[in-house]
């Protein structure tokens, strides 16, 4: 598998996570129970860093060999 292919997979994963977060937000607004709404907001908070990391990895793997691309310091050795 090439880095470009990995980038596509990361992009697809980010889209799926973003869609799930949107679904959870809609569900949280529609909940009558404060406890259930809180649980959904907690799940959103858990997924948000995962979405950010997935987006960063998609960008990194897409442009890894581009010399002009300044890599994210988190993933630089």
Secondary structure as GFF3:
##gff-version 3
##sequence-region A 1 77
A	DSSP	alpha_helix	3	30	.	.	.	ID=ss1
A	DSSP	alpha_helix	34	62	.	.	.	ID=ss2
A	DSSP	three_ten_helix	73	75	.	.	.	ID=ss3
###
